[in-house]
C-alpha cells in the first residue's frame, strides 16, 4: 500500500467549501474510556469503552467573506453538517461526515504575517466513514452511478450528508435529492427510496439517517432540478455505521 500525503483534500462546512482557506485539518475520534477495575482484577486496571466523541478541527488563512458566515456565525449553532474528504473529493472517494456544533473560531497572527485562523467543531452525531456518491455542478434531473456500499444490519443506520454550495437560475430553482437502494445493480423501477432530503432553494446542508436492517447493498443518488436555467453545485456522501 502506497503512502498518501495531504494535498487535495476537501473541507465542507454547511453550505461552504472551505478547502481553499485551509492548510491543515484533523478529525479526532475519542471513545470515553471508563474504569471498571474490581477486587478480582488481578492487580491490573480494567477499562471499558464508553461513548465516542469526534472533533473536527483545522486552520489556515482568514477571509471574512467566506469564513465569518461559516465559522463565526456558526459558533454554538446545533446540528451543522461537516464533511472531510482526505483525497480530492471526487466521486467514489472516501469521506468522513458528522453533525456538529462549532466550539472555536480563532483568527490570530502577528504583525507582518497573513491573518491565520483555527476552528474546531464537536460532534453531535456519530462520525460516519462513507463514500462520496456524487458531486459537481448539475443542471438537469438525473441519477448518479450506483455503488455497492453494503447492508445495514440491525442496530446500524444508513447516514447521508448533502452540501449545496451554490445555486443559480431564475424561476425559483429547486433541488431535491433522494437515496435509493436495490439488492443488485439493476435499476428497473423496483428500487426502494430510503432517504429523501428536503428541497434546497439556497446553499446549505442537510443530514438524514435511517435505522436498519436494510438488506439491499447497492445504492444510488438521484436528483430532481426545476427552474429556468438552473445550476446546483453539491456533494452527497453516504455511509453505514
C-alpha positions as CSV (number, residue, x, y, z in Angstrom):
1,X,0.0,0.0,0.0
2,X,1.4,3.3,-1.0
3,X,1.6,6.2,1.4
4,X,-0.6,9.2,1.0
5,X,0.1,12.9,1.6
6,X,-2.1,15.9,2.2
7,X,-2.6,17.9,-1.0
8,X,-6.1,17.9,-2.5
9,X,-8.4,17.2,0.5
10,X,-11.8,18.8,0.8
11,X,-13.4,20.5,3.8
12,X,-17.1,21.2,3.7
13,X,-18.9,23.2,6.4
14,X,-22.6,23.6,5.8
15,X,-23.1,25.4,2.5
16,X,-19.4,26.4,2.2
17,X,-16.5,24.7,0.6
18,X,-13.7,25.9,2.9
19,X,-10.9,23.9,1.2
20,X,-9.1,26.9,-0.3
21,X,-8.9,28.6,3.2
22,X,-7.2,25.7,5.0
23,X,-3.7,24.3,5.1
24,X,-4.3,21.9,8.0
25,X,-7.2,19.7,9.1
26,X,-7.8,16.9,11.6
27,X,-10.6,14.5,12.6
28,X,-10.1,13.0,16.1
29,X,-12.3,10.1,17.3
30,X,-12.1,9.5,21.1
31,X,-14.0,6.8,23.0
32,X,-14.7,7.8,26.6
33,X,-12.7,5.1,28.4
34,X,-14.3,4.1,31.7
35,X,-12.6,2.4,34.6
36,X,-14.2,-1.0,35.6
37,X,-11.5,-2.3,37.9
38,X,-12.7,-4.6,40.6
39,X,-11.2,-6.5,43.6
40,X,-10.9,-9.6,41.3
41,X,-9.0,-7.8,38.5
42,X,-5.7,-9.5,39.5
43,X,-4.0,-6.2,40.3
44,X,-4.4,-4.7,36.9
45,X,-6.7,-1.8,35.9
46,X,-9.6,-2.8,33.6
47,X,-11.2,-0.4,31.2
48,X,-14.3,-0.4,29.0
49,X,-15.1,1.9,26.1
50,X,-18.0,4.3,26.6
51,X,-19.5,6.9,24.2
52,X,-17.5,8.1,21.3
53,X,-16.8,11.8,20.7
54,X,-15.5,13.3,17.5
55,X,-13.7,16.6,16.9
56,X,-13.1,18.2,13.5
57,X,-10.6,21.0,13.5
58,X,-8.5,22.9,11.1
59,X,-6.7,26.1,10.3
60,X,-5.4,28.3,7.5
61,X,-5.7,31.8,6.3
62,X,-8.6,34.0,7.3
63,X,-11.0,35.5,4.8
64,X,-14.0,37.4,6.1
65,X,-16.2,36.8,3.1
66,X,-16.2,33.0,3.4
67,X,-15.0,32.2,6.9
68,X,-17.1,34.6,9.0
69,X,-20.5,33.4,7.6
70,X,-19.5,29.8,8.1
71,X,-17.4,29.8,11.3
72,X,-18.2,33.0,13.2
73,X,-21.9,32.9,12.5
74,X,-21.9,29.1,13.2
75,X,-20.5,29.3,16.7
76,X,-22.8,27.5,19.1
77,X,-25.3,26.6,16.4
78,X,-26.5,23.0,16.8
79,X,-26.6,20.3,14.1
80,X,-24.2,21.8,11.5
81,X,-23.1,19.3,8.8
82,X,-19.4,18.9,8.3
83,X,-17.6,16.6,5.8
84,X,-13.8,15.9,5.5
85,X,-12.6,14.2,2.3
86,X,-8.9,13.1,2.7
87,X,-8.4,12.7,-1.0
88,X,-9.6,15.0,-3.8
89,X,-13.3,14.8,-3.0
90,X,-14.1,13.0,-6.3
91,X,-16.9,10.6,-6.8
92,X,-16.2,7.3,-5.0
93,X,-13.5,8.9,-2.8
94,X,-13.8,8.2,1.0
95,X,-15.4,10.8,3.2
96,X,-16.0,11.4,6.9
97,X,-19.0,13.3,7.9
98,X,-20.8,14.3,11.1
99,X,-23.3,16.7,12.6
100,X,-21.6,19.1,14.9
101,X,-21.5,22.4,16.8
102,X,-18.7,24.8,16.2
103,X,-16.8,25.3,19.5
104,X,-13.9,27.5,18.5
105,X,-13.1,30.1,15.8
106,X,-9.8,31.9,16.5
107,X,-8.3,34.4,14.0
108,X,-4.8,35.1,15.1
109,X,-1.4,36.3,13.9
110,X,1.4,38.8,14.4
111,X,2.4,42.0,12.6
112,X,3.5,41.5,9.1
113,X,2.0,38.0,8.8
114,X,-1.1,36.9,7.0
115,X,-4.0,36.6,9.3
116,X,-4.4,33.0,10.3
117,X,-7.3,31.1,11.9
118,X,-8.1,27.9,13.7
119,X,-11.5,26.3,14.2
120,X,-13.0,23.3,16.0
121,X,-16.3,21.5,16.0
122,X,-17.6,18.9,18.4
123,X,-19.7,16.0,17.2
124,X,-23.5,15.9,17.8
125,X,-23.8,12.5,16.0
126,X,-21.5,9.6,15.1
127,X,-18.7,10.5,12.8
128,X,-19.5,8.3,9.8
129,X,-16.9,6.9,7.4
130,X,-18.6,6.9,4.0
131,X,-18.2,7.4,0.3
132,X,-18.9,10.4,-2.0
133,X,-21.8,9.2,-4.1
134,X,-21.9,12.3,-6.4
135,X,-20.5,15.8,-6.6
136,X,-20.2,18.6,-9.1
137,X,-22.4,21.1,-10.9
138,X,-25.8,19.8,-12.0
139,X,-28.3,21.5,-14.4
140,X,-30.9,18.8,-15.1
141,X,-32.6,16.0,-13.2
142,X,-30.6,12.7,-13.3
143,X,-29.3,9.8,-11.3
144,X,-25.7,9.0,-10.3
145,X,-23.7,5.9,-10.6
146,X,-24.8,3.0,-8.3
147,X,-22.3,1.8,-5.7
148,X,-22.2,-1.3,-3.6
149,X,-22.0,0.2,-0.1
150,X,-23.2,-2.8,1.9
151,X,-26.2,-3.9,4.0
152,X,-27.2,-2.1,7.2
153,X,-27.6,-4.6,10.0
154,X,-30.0,-4.4,12.9
155,X,-28.5,-1.8,15.2
156,X,-26.8,0.1,12.3
157,X,-28.0,3.0,10.4
158,X,-27.7,4.4,6.8
159,X,-26.5,8.0,7.0
160,X,-26.3,10.7,4.3
161,X,-25.0,14.2,4.2
162,X,-25.8,16.8,1.5
163,X,-23.9,20.0,0.9
164,X,-25.2,22.6,-1.6
165,X,-22.5,25.2,-2.3
166,X,-24.1,27.4,-5.0
167,X,-27.5,27.9,-6.7
168,X,-28.2,29.9,-9.8
169,X,-31.0,30.3,-12.2
170,X,-34.4,32.0,-12.3
171,X,-37.9,30.8,-11.7
172,X,-37.2,29.7,-8.1
173,X,-34.7,26.9,-8.9
174,X,-35.1,23.9,-6.7
175,X,-33.1,20.8,-6.0
176,X,-34.5,17.6,-4.4
177,X,-32.1,14.7,-3.7
178,X,-33.0,11.1,-2.8
179,X,-31.1,8.0,-1.9
180,X,-32.4,4.7,-3.4
181,X,-31.3,1.1,-2.8
182,X,-31.6,-2.2,-4.6
183,X,-30.4,-5.8,-4.0
184,X,-28.5,-5.7,-7.2
185,X,-27.1,-3.2,-9.7
186,X,-30.4,-3.3,-11.7
187,X,-32.4,-0.1,-11.6
188,X,-35.6,-1.2,-13.2
189,X,-38.1,0.7,-11.1
190,X,-38.2,-1.8,-8.3
191,X,-35.6,0.0,-6.2
192,X,-36.6,1.4,-2.8
193,X,-36.4,5.1,-1.8
194,X,-34.5,5.1,1.6
195,X,-33.8,8.7,2.3
196,X,-35.1,12.0,0.9
197,X,-33.7,15.4,1.5
198,X,-36.0,18.5,1.7
199,X,-36.0,20.7,-1.4
200,X,-32.9,23.0,-1.5
201,X,-33.5,26.5,-2.8
202,X,-30.3,28.1,-1.5
203,X,-26.8,27.0,-0.3
204,X,-26.8,25.0,2.8
205,X,-26.5,21.4,4.2
206,X,-28.8,18.6,5.3
207,X,-28.4,15.4,7.3
208,X,-30.5,12.2,7.0
209,X,-30.4,8.8,8.7
210,X,-32.4,5.6,8.6
211,X,-32.3,2.7,11.0
212,X,-31.5,-0.8,9.7
213,X,-31.9,-3.5,8.9
214,X,-31.6,-2.8,5.2
215,X,-30.7,-5.9,3.3
216,X,-30.1,-4.1,0.0
217,X,-26.4,-3.5,-0.7
218,X,-26.5,-1.2,-3.8
219,X,-27.3,2.5,-3.5
220,X,-27.8,5.3,-5.9
221,X,-28.3,9.1,-5.6
222,X,-30.9,10.8,-7.8
223,X,-31.9,14.4,-8.0
224,X,-34.7,16.5,-9.4
225,X,-33.9,20.0,-10.5
226,X,-36.5,22.6,-11.5
227,X,-36.4,26.2,-12.6
228,X,-35.2,28.3,-15.5
229,X,-31.5,27.7,-16.5
230,X,-30.8,26.2,-13.0
231,X,-27.5,25.1,-11.8
232,X,-26.6,23.5,-8.4
233,X,-23.1,22.7,-7.1
234,X,-23.5,20.0,-4.5
235,X,-21.9,16.9,-2.8
236,X,-23.6,13.9,-1.4
237,X,-22.0,11.3,0.9
238,X,-23.5,8.1,2.4
239,X,-22.2,5.6,4.9
240,X,-23.4,2.8,7.2
241,X,-22.5,2.6,10.8
